[in-house]
Amino acid sequence: MKIKMNTWLRKPVLLLLFITVLAPIVLYTDKLSTFSTYEFVQEPSTISLNRDVQALNLLPQELSVAQEEPSADVYVENLSRSVRVSDGERFRKTRQLNEESKEITTAEEDNPIREVTEGENKDHVNLKVAEHSMLETQAETKPEAQKSTKTKSEKPNERVLADSRVRYLKDQLIRARVYLSLSSTRNNAQFNRELRARMKDVQRALGDASKDTDLPKNAYDKLKAMDQTLAKGKQMQDDCTAVVKKLRAIIHSTEEQLRVHQKQALFLTHLTAKTVPKGLHCLPLRLSTEYYSLNSSAQQFPNQEKLDDPKLFHYALFSDNVLATAVVVNSTITNAKDPWKHVFHIVTDRLNYAAMRMWFLTNPPRKATIQVQNIDEFSWLNASYSPVLKQLASQNMIDYYFKTHKAVESDSNLKFRNPKYLSMMNHLRFYLPEIFPKLSKVVFLDDDIVVQKDLSGLWSVDLKGKVNGAVETCGENFHRFDRYLNFSNPIIAKNFDPRACGWAYGMNVFDLDEWKKQNITDVYHSWQNLNHERQLWKLGTLPPGLITFWKRVYPLERSWHVLGLGYNPSVSQKEIERAAVIHYNGNLKPWLEIGIPKFRGYWSKFVDYDQAYLRDCNMSP
């Protein structure tokens, strides 16, 4: 029966009947016929949320883009079974699937790595299923989700390397040099001129840039132009063997240059570490001049009656660096709970004795006690008593340290060839009972440390019969015994373990009573006599320390003493802030220009650069 549309429009009752009854049946039949096309697909009946279901949110015109990206399996409800479920249930599941896919899309935007597809045929079928489901649920998908999906589909599949453009420009220059050296391109005058011009453009664009952000705006244009020229050069080559040989020659030459520069850098770093900066040279001269202008009464320190009081906290500090010593004292007192209980025993050499005294007379530490001694006044310290002093005075030892041109050739490790080891100041740490005969316990501090917390607790540490309380350095291989001792020598191999854990000089607690009981100084002397030809270890203070205090070291908690700020830029800030003492061991001292910049602030904050003597010597942070 044929029904005219205008009749239906004139009869609202019939129109309502069509909408409520006939329309759903027609739509349902329509969908049923569509589904029957895909009844051959046997998909699992569960939805895997670990797979990429983003294709369900794609618009029809974006399917071609999606096919270019890695896709993953998309699992939907079994389509043959979906025919028998109600419209409401099916649309509810579809909405749920879309909401879950949005969450996965958002989570995956932070991860640039996409899952790899598993078979092209399976992806094709799944993409068809995804397309069909998408067409059904297009009305349910929000514009925001579609926009988010489109953005994601346009992202690259792999993470871009940092500063890749700078790297690529440098690679272009290398390829260009190779082409210039080959006969096929060298004989082509036009190409030769073009390539040289492109090289100049790339070099100008590259300049001193180390990051992509440092490049000028036209760098990409130069890159593209060079690529085109290199493509021409590639077409002109018919002998790949010549290109390979040239590249190998360039690599070999570059490696040789790198080795030379590394060797020069090592030598210059050690040379800089040995050199006294102009300001540090000026400071003791000015201080000494002022000191000798004082009368004898003004040259004396107060509170000298506390120097032998065993109930107070005594520190031993041996240095010829006035400013470094001032930082150690200043940082210790600043963080001390009871400054009046702290006594600093400073020993320096004859050249810096007046300057050291003048500094602390002018800048007295708050309520703390200072003693400054001259090493030359220790009458007991002579060559007949100390074997190391006799060795250091020998011509053979002086030649070993000062003939650096021979040293570089014969020994690649310059660390132990620093003339500072000729100074007896470094070996005073083995004579603490002789220097402080009335004290029971002393904390030894190096002049390249900074104190960040109160150190009073060190005097309450029970060393359990050990002589030396120190932080062990087991975490790093180069702090094991075999790094410092010659285990090819049978004397060393017989007495020590090559993998034994080393420990740190720089902040040590010494029990002087136990020292005397165990005759530590005699042990030190006996080993020094055995090493008169440097067959057991190279000179320094840590190797004989490891031997002398073998099995006599009590390990302190690591937060007491953190090392490496003078050579290792990777020391963590959290570890530094937790430490009671930080140590700038290594060549990169904080008072030198070569010091690690990010660590210099921990040291410089304890220097008053407004002090008159520092201003006169033009010293600034």
Order of alpha helices (4+ residues) and beta strands (2+ residues): alpha-alpha-alpha-alpha-alpha-alpha-alpha-alpha-alpha-alpha-alpha-alpha-alpha-alpha-beta-alpha-beta-alpha-beta-alpha-alpha-alpha-alpha-beta-beta-beta-alpha-alpha-beta-alpha-alpha-alpha-beta-beta-alpha-beta-alpha-alpha
